[in-house]
């Protein structure tokens, strides 16, 4: 079988690329080892985790209503119904993608694929005993994604030791849970299980949670998690796991020396690795970095003229929205359009409670590069909307070029930060100045107006906080 364009991988990048190609009149097929489209993001990542985080947030709000004099009974949890509702969200979305593929005449082929040479894929049968098929193509968009990173020493053959995929299956609500890794995956899943009733502990090798985020954004989250979680162990290493038959015994090495504790379950969330191995790339001219990332140019082309690559398999940040945009660039390139993936800002969101979001230049990056920036912060304690919601634990900040006053970066921590960051992305992409943000009229009372207020504070003109002009545009 020959198809002019093959997309290897049916995740957000893959199906975005395939659907655009079909819309542009190209004959296209998607090959994926899963029978359902959606990839890691939809089937065992972004969507199910956010569905469960929503449940956790509702539970937290019920508890927080006590401060308003509203006393609600402690919720009871039907784990089977919760799991079924989560699965329904997934099936609804995957069903929608299948319908869209049919309407666009996109061929979907189920099976594990491997390159036998540059323009040829061998696709194994999805069912044991079935026959494989050979698929040739003119071009392939490689969108094979990533998978949870594994630590061999933690592979003790116990179902009590989970990765993020297993954690999202929600087999039960363990009495106690250790999360290994203080990154966004670990903290999001830790939040879910803590709100459902587990006693959650987090262990992180470095001296901070979310090492890639600015400290002033992490601080409000860490303060909240210190109350929600049973313990947060920083600068601590897990040196051994043992399934005792009723629990997992974990040995630690920390600032105070060796120790051990038992947990009902352990979630290993130490990052993700690209799916560039085991698919026959060695039979092509594609170049792969020592970290396993496929090397691409600004048009998503690899060193092999037949193959382009997008998403997690071709580098950081491993984010679904990056993959989908790269997929469109790859297809536009093949269609002969002057496409280039060169964004000024790729937003990142940590969907904890409070959420953390940032776009463009971060304070950490500016410091590391020795770049002079001016930073203006607006505390949500001065926001009427935040006070009304009882969510004054937020902060909005902008990073500004001191010469041009152009907005280089935006960072937000607080309820709904993931929704609010979109304005920051637009501001950075459009080359807005701090004055542009300040003079754009924002609706009141909203959390969104804290973006404008942070710009006002840059000039020392914020209405709701007092800062003498001589001390404006603080660093």
N, C-alpha and C positions, 0 to 999 in steps of 0.2 A: 504494500500500500504506500502511496506517495501523497504527501500533503505539502503545499508550498510553505506553510508556517506551522510549526509545532511549538506549543508552550508546555514546557516540562514543569508541572507544579500548578495546582489549582487553588492556591491561596489568594489573598487580596491583590498581590502583584500580578500573579498569573492570570486570574480571570479578568482583571482590569485590562491587561494587555490583549488577551484573546477577544474580549468584547469590543474593544476599540478597533482592533484589526478587522473584525467582522463588519463593524459599522462603516469602515473605510473600503469595503468591498473585497477584502482578502479572504481566501479560503484558509481556515485555521482549525486546528485540533488541540485540545487540552489532554495531556496525559498525566494521570495522578494515581498513586498507589491506593488512595482511599476512594471508595465508591461515591462519596459525597464531595461536592466542591466546597471550598471555604478554607482549606489548609489549617495550619496550627491555630491561627488567629480565631477563626470561627468555631472549629471543632474542639479544641483543647487549650485555648489561650485567652485572648482578649475578651471575647463575648461571654463565655461562661463565667469567667472570673468577675467581670463587671456585673453580671446578673446576680452573683452571690454577694458581691460588695454592696449592691443595692439593698439586698435583704439585711445585711449587717448594719447598714446605715439606718434603716427603718427601726431596727431593734434599739440602736443607740438613741434615736430620737424619742422613742417611747420612754427610755430611761431619763433622758434630759428634760422631759416635760415636768418632772417633779419640781424643778426649780420654778415652774410657772403655776404650781399648785394643782397640776393635773396628775393624778396618781392612777397608773394603769397596772393591771396585774402582769406578773412576769410571763412573757410569752412561752407557750409550749410549742415544740418543734416537731412536726411530722416529717422525718427525714426522707421518707419515700416520696411524699408529695413535693417536697422541696427539690429533690433530685429530678422528679418527673417534670416539674415546671421549668427547671434549668434546661433539661433535654428538649422540651418543647420549643424553647427559644431558639435552640440550635437547629432543630428540624424545620422550623418555619423559615429560617433564613437560608438554609441549604436547599430547601424546596424551591424557594424563590430564585436562587441562582440556577438551579436545574432548568426552571422554566425559561429564564432569560437566555440560557445557552441554546435551548431548543428554538426559541423564537429568532435567534440570530443565526441559526444553522451552524452553530459551533459543534463539531464532533467531540464527544468526551469519551476517552479511552481509559479504562480502569486497569491498572497493573503497574508493577515496578519496572522502571525503564533503565536501560544502561546503554551508553554510547559504545558501538562496536567500531565506528570510525566517525569522522567529522560529520557527514550527512546522514548517518544511520543510527536508529535506535532499535534495540531488541527489547520487546516488552513481554515480561513474564505474565503468565496467566494468573488472574487474581485468585482462582480456586485451585486447590491441589489436583493434579492430574489433567489440568487443562493444557492446551497447546499455546505456546508463545507465538508472537507475531513480530514481523520486521516492518519498521516504518522508516521510510526515507523522506527527506525534506530538503528544501532550499535553504531555510533558515530556522533556527531554534532559539527561542527565548528561554533561557534557563532560570527557573524560578523555584528552585528546590527547597528554599527556606533554611530552617535551622532546627535544632533539637536541644533538649536540656543537656548541659554538660554533666559528665559523670566523673566521679572520683573513684578509681578502682578499689581503694581501700574501704569504701562505703558499700560496695556491692557484696553484701553478706548473704544474699539470697533470701531475705526476709520481706514479706509483704508489709511489715510494719515500717520499713524504710521506703519512703515515697519520693518520686520526683513531682514536678508541678502537674504533669498529666494525671498521675494517679491521685493527687490531692484534689483535683477538680472533679474526679469521679464521685467523691463524697461518699465513700463506703460507710463511714460512720462519723460520729462526733467524738473523737478521743478525749479521755479525761485530761490528758496532758499531751502537748505537742512541742517538740523542739524544731525550730526552723534554723537550718544551717545556711547562713548567708543573709546579710543585712541589706541586700539590694531590693529593687522594686518588686520583683516576683515574690520574694520571701515575705516582705512586709505586707503586700496586698493579701496573700494567702493567710498570713498570720492574723491579719485583721479579721478576715472572714471567720476563721475558726474560733478566734477569741470571742467574737460577738455571738457565735452559735453556742458558746459555753465551754470551750476548751481552755485549760490553763496553758497559755502559750509563752514559751521562752525563745529568745533569739540569740544566736551566737555569731559573732562577726570577727574576722581575723584582724581587720584594720581598727583604727581608733574612732571610727564614726559610722553611723548608718548612712546609706546612700552616698558613697564616696564621690560620685560624679556630680552631685548637686551642691549649690552654694550653701554654706553653713547657716546663714540667716534664714534660709527657706526651710532647712531641715529642723531647726531648733523647735518651732511650734509642734511639728509632728512628733519629734522625739519626746517632748514633754507629755503629749497626750498618750503616746504608746507606753510610756513608763507607768501610767496608771492603768491602761488596758491590759498590758502584758504582765505576766508574773515576774519576768526578769529579762534584762537586756545585758548580754555579756560581750563587751568589746575587748579588743586586743586578746582574744581567746581563740585557741585552736582545738578542733575536735581531733583527737589522736586515736580513737578507737570506738567501734560499735560492736555490741554483742546482743543477740536476741536471746533473752533468758527464758522464753516460752510464754511469758505473760507481759513482757515489756521489752524495751530496748535499753540496755545499759550503755551509757555514753561516758567516755573518759575525756577530760579536758586538760589543756595546759593553758593557764592564764597568768595574769600579773601576780596572783597570790599563790602560784604553784599548781600542782596537779590536783584534780578533783574528779568526782564521778557522780552521776545522777541517773535515775531511770525515768523513761518517758513511754507513754502508751504508743506513740508514733513519732517518727522523725521525718521531716521534709527537707530534702537536700535541694537547695535553690542557689546554686553557685554560678549562674550564668548559662549561656547557650553557645553552641558551636555550629558552624555552617555545615549544611548537608552537601559537601563537595566531594566526599569520599564514597566509594562503593557504587559510583554511577558511570564509571568508565571514562572519566575525563582524561586519563592517561593515554587514551586511544585517539585523542584529539590534539589540537595545537593550543588549547586553553592553558593559560598560566595560572597557577595557584600559589598564593603566598604561604610562608611558613605557618601562619595561623589558620590556614585552610580557606581563606577567602579568594574567590575568583577575581582576577584583576580585570578591570574595565576602564574605558575612557569615558569622556563626558557624554557620549551618545550610547553608553551601555554596551559597546562592542568589546568583545574579548580579542585575544590574539588569534583566534580562529575565525576566518571570514564567514563561516556558516553559523556561528554561535554568538548570541548576546546574553547578558546575565543581569538580573535585577534582584533587589531585595536583600534578605539576610545573607544569602550565599555570597554576595559581593561586598560585604563590609558593614561597618558601623555607621550610624546607629541602627540596630535591628528593630525597625518600627514598621508597622503595616502601612502607614500613610506614605512613608518614604518608598516602600516597594511599589505601591500603586502608581505613584507619580513616575518612578523610573520605568515601570511597564509601559506607560503611555509614551515616554520619551523613546524607548526602544522601538515601539511600533511606528511612531512618527518618523523615526530615522529610516526604517525599512521602507516607509511609504514615500521617501524622498523629500521630507519636509525638514526645515532647518531647526531641528530640535536639539536641546542641550539641557542636561540636568545640572543646574548651577544655582541652587536656592541660597538666598541669604539667611534663611531661617528654617530649620526643621524643628517643629515643636516637640517637646517631650513632656509626658504627663505621668505622674505616679498617682494611681487612683486609690490612695490610702485615705484616711480621714484624720486631719484635713488633707486635701489633695495638694500636690506640688506640681507646678508647671513652669516651663521656661522655654524661651525661644531666642535665637540669635546668640550674641556674645554673653558668656557667663562671667561672673566676677572671678571665678577660679581661672578661667582661660585668659582673662585680661591680665591677671597677676602673673601667670606663668609666661605670658608673652612680653611682659614689661610694657604693656600698652596703657597709656594714661587715659582714664575715663572718669567721668563724674557720675556719682550714683545718688539717686534720690529715692528715699523709701517713704511709703505712706502706711502707717499702722492702721489696721482695721478697727482698732478701739475707737478711732475718730469717725468711723462710718456709721451713720444712722441705721442703715440697712443691716449691717453686721450686728449692731446692738439689738435691733428688733429680733433678729434670728438667734441671738445668744451665741453667735460665732465670731467673737472678737479676737480669735487666735490667729487671724490672718495678717498678711503683709503683701503689699504690691510695691515693686521697685522697677526703676528703669535705669539702664546704663546709657550714658550720653557722651558723644564725642565733644570734648571741651571747645574745639575750634568751630565746628560746623553746627553744633547742637543737634546733630542727627541722632536719632534713637538707634542704638546698636544692639541692645538686648532688653528683654523684659522677663522678670521673674515674679511668680505669684505663689503664695501658699495660703490656703484657706478653702472653705466650702465652695465647690464648683470651680476651682481654679482651672480645671481642664477646659471648661467652656469659655472662660474669660481670656485665655491665652490667645485665642484666635485674633483678637484685635491687635495684640502685640505682634503676631506674625505679619499681619497686613501692614502695620506701621513700619516694620523693618523692611519688608519687601518693597514698599512704596517710597522708602527713603524719607519718611516723615521726620520732622524735628520735634523737639520737646514742646515747642510753641504750638505746632499743629495739633498735638494731643491735647494740650491745655485748652485750646480755643474750639475744639470740636465739642459741641454741646451734648452731654451725656444725660440720660434720663435719671431722675431722682425720685425716690431713694433706691439705688441699686448698688450691688457690689461692683458692677462694671465701671461705675464712675470713679472708683479708686485708681483706675489707670490714668484718668485725667487729673485726679488730685495729686498723684505722684509727680506728674509734670508740673502742676502748679507749685508743688513743694520744691521742685528744682529751681524755680525762680524766687522762692521764698514768699510765695503769694497764696499758699493754701489757706482757705477760709477756716476750716475746722481745726487746724493746729497752728500754734504760734511759733514762728521761728524768725528772729531778726534777719533782715536782708543780708547783713554782713556774714551770717552763718549759713546762708542758703547754698544750694547745690553741694550738699555735704557728701563726703566720701564714705 
